[in-house]
Amino acid sequence: MEEKSTKKIVISTGIYPPDIGGPATYSATLNDELPQNGWEVSVSSFGLVRKHKRFIRHLLYLKQLFFDSKGAQIIYTQDPVSVGFAAWIVARLRGIPFVLKIVGDFA
């Protein structure tokens, strides 16, 4: 019998429930739906480090995302501002693809 390999995706998001907003809802939906299609999902939310000062929180998020992405095949980023740059750096360090969702909010 062939063993099914699990693909791992990290969802990098600025907000996640209980925060309210489109990216939080979208990320939670992906977290619920992707495992039904063979994906292991890890969510790395900027909300966990938001309480720190500006530069410090970005460094802490970079570290958090680096550890959350261990073994991942892809990083899917919901926000180009708060988490996008950190996700790009971590993807480069890990040698994995980075996908950025762009919506009209920042246009």
C-alpha positions in Angstrom: 0.0 0.0 0.0 1.4 3.4 -1.0 1.7 5.9 1.8 0.0 9.3 1.2 2.4 12.2 1.5 1.0 15.2 3.2 1.7 18.6 1.7 2.2 21.4 4.2 1.1 25.0 3.7 1.7 28.0 6.0 -0.9 30.7 5.9 0.8 34.0 6.8 -1.8 36.5 7.9 -2.0 39.9 9.6 -5.3 38.9 11.4 -7.0 35.7 12.4 -10.1 34.9 14.4 -11.1 36.2 16.9 -10.0 39.3 15.0 -12.7 40.5 12.6 -12.1 41.1 8.9 -11.8 39.6 5.5 -8.3 38.1 5.8 -9.2 36.6 9.2 -12.3 34.9 7.7 -10.5 33.8 4.5 -7.6 32.3 6.5 -9.9 30.5 8.8 -11.8 29.1 5.9 -8.6 27.8 4.3 -7.5 26.3 7.6 -10.8 24.4 7.7 -11.0 23.4 4.0 -7.4 22.6 2.9 -7.0 19.5 5.2 -9.9 17.9 3.3 -7.8 18.0 0.2 -4.6 16.5 1.7 -2.9 19.6 3.1 -1.5 20.1 6.5 -2.2 23.7 7.5 -0.3 25.9 9.8 -1.5 29.5 10.4 1.1 32.1 11.4 -0.7 35.3 12.6 0.9 38.7 13.1 -1.7 39.3 15.8 0.4 37.3 18.2 3.2 39.9 18.1 1.2 43.0 17.4 1.5 44.3 21.0 5.3 44.9 20.7 6.9 48.0 19.3 7.0 48.4 15.5 10.5 47.1 14.6 10.6 44.5 17.3 7.2 43.0 16.3 8.4 42.5 12.7 11.5 40.7 13.8 9.5 38.5 16.2 7.1 37.7 13.4 9.9 36.8 11.1 11.2 34.3 13.8 7.7 33.0 14.4 7.1 32.4 10.7 10.4 30.7 10.3 9.6 28.1 12.9 6.0 27.7 11.8 7.2 27.0 8.2 9.4 24.1 9.1 8.6 21.3 6.6 6.3 23.4 4.6 6.1 23.3 0.8 4.6 26.8 0.4 3.9 30.0 2.3 0.6 31.7 1.3 0.6 35.3 2.5 -2.6 37.3 3.0 -1.1 40.8 3.4 1.7 42.5 1.6 2.3 45.0 4.4 2.4 43.5 7.9 3.5 40.0 6.9 4.4 40.0 3.3 8.1 41.0 3.6 8.7 38.6 6.4 7.1 35.8 4.4 9.2 36.6 1.4 12.4 36.4 3.5 11.4 33.1 5.2 10.5 31.6 1.8 13.9 32.6 0.4 15.7 31.2 3.4 13.8 27.9 3.3 13.9 27.7 -0.5 10.1 27.3 -0.9 7.6 29.1 -3.0 5.9 32.2 -1.7 2.4 33.2 -2.9 1.1 36.7 -2.1 -2.7 37.5 -2.2 -3.2 41.1 -3.3 -6.5 42.8 -2.9 -7.6 46.3 -3.7 -7.3 47.7 -0.1 -3.8 49.1 -0.5 -4.2 50.2 -4.1 
